[in-house]
Amino acid sequence: MPRIRKSLVILWMDKSLIIDGLAKEKKVEEIINNILPYKTWKDDLAQDIYIELLEKDVTLLTDLYNKNQLKYYIVRMVKNNVISKTSRYYKKYINYEKRKSKNIEECNI
């Protein structure tokens, strides 16, 4: 039993080191800038992506990293957050902008 716990701790440390490395190198921000060069709320989107990465399963993240597939996974996360109407980012920022624009239009009528 202690052996399993020790391996989970090692996996968790790997996960935190992976995310720490991404943050220090600003990899998520770089991906966002490549996909959405003119989008507002880019810093908020990056923070949401980092939060989602922290919430991911340890083995998933370490497997993606070890197979050099993490970048592609993050690209998909960014696209899904911007496009999907059920994503945290979409609900928080895009819907807000839509409601704000609608309210401004109604006030100007």
C-alpha positions in Angstrom: 0.0 0.0 0.0 2.7 2.6 0.8 4.2 1.9 -2.6 1.0 3.0 -4.4 0.9 6.2 -2.3 4.5 7.0 -3.1 3.9 6.6 -6.8 0.9 8.9 -6.7 3.0 11.5 -4.9 5.6 11.2 -7.7 3.0 11.5 -10.4 1.5 14.6 -8.6 5.0 16.2 -8.4 5.4 15.5 -12.1 2.1 17.2 -12.8 3.0 20.3 -10.8 6.4 20.5 -12.4 4.8 20.2 -15.9 2.3 23.0 -15.2 5.0 25.1 -13.5 7.2 24.7 -16.6 4.3 25.7 -18.9 3.6 28.8 -16.8 7.3 29.9 -16.6 7.7 29.5 -20.4 4.3 31.1 -21.0 3.4 28.2 -23.4 -0.4 28.5 -22.9 -0.2 32.3 -23.6 1.8 31.6 -26.7 -0.7 29.1 -28.0 -3.6 31.5 -27.3 -1.8 34.4 -29.1 -1.3 32.1 -32.1 -4.9 31.1 -32.2 -6.6 34.3 -31.1 -4.2 37.2 -31.9 -6.9 40.0 -31.5 -9.1 38.5 -28.8 -9.7 40.3 -25.6 -9.6 38.5 -22.3 -6.6 36.4 -23.4 -5.0 36.5 -19.9 -8.2 35.3 -18.4 -8.4 32.5 -20.9 -4.9 31.5 -20.0 -5.7 31.4 -16.3 -8.8 29.3 -17.0 -6.6 26.8 -19.1 -4.1 26.6 -16.2 -6.9 25.9 -13.8 -8.4 23.2 -16.0 -4.9 21.6 -16.3 -4.6 21.6 -12.6 -8.0 19.8 -12.3 -7.0 17.2 -14.9 -6.1 13.6 -13.9 -2.5 13.2 -13.0 -1.9 10.3 -15.3 -3.6 11.9 -18.2 -1.3 15.0 -18.0 1.9 13.1 -17.4 1.0 10.7 -20.3 0.4 13.6 -22.7 3.6 15.2 -21.6 5.7 12.1 -22.0 4.2 11.4 -25.5 4.8 15.0 -26.6 1.1 15.6 -27.1 0.5 18.2 -24.4 0.7 21.1 -26.8 -2.0 19.7 -29.1 -4.2 19.0 -26.0 -3.8 22.6 -24.9 -4.7 23.8 -28.4 -7.9 21.8 -28.3 -8.6 23.1 -24.8 -8.2 26.7 -26.0 -10.5 26.2 -29.0 -13.1 24.4 -27.0 -13.1 27.1 -24.4 -13.7 29.8 -27.0 -16.2 27.9 -29.1 -18.2 25.8 -26.6 -21.2 27.6 -25.1 -20.9 25.4 -22.0 -17.2 26.3 -21.2 -16.2 28.3 -18.2 -14.6 30.9 -20.4 -17.5 31.3 -22.7 -20.0 31.7 -19.9 -17.8 34.1 -18.0 -16.5 36.4 -20.7 -18.2 35.9 -24.1 -21.7 35.8 -22.7 -20.8 38.9 -20.6 -19.7 40.8 -23.7 -22.9 39.8 -25.6 -25.1 40.9 -22.8 -23.2 44.1 -22.4 -23.5 44.9 -26.1 -27.2 44.1 -26.0 -27.8 46.3 -23.0 -25.9 49.2 -24.7 -28.0 48.8 -27.9 -31.2 48.8 -25.8 -30.2 52.0 -24.0 -29.4 53.7 -27.3 -32.8 53.0 -28.9 
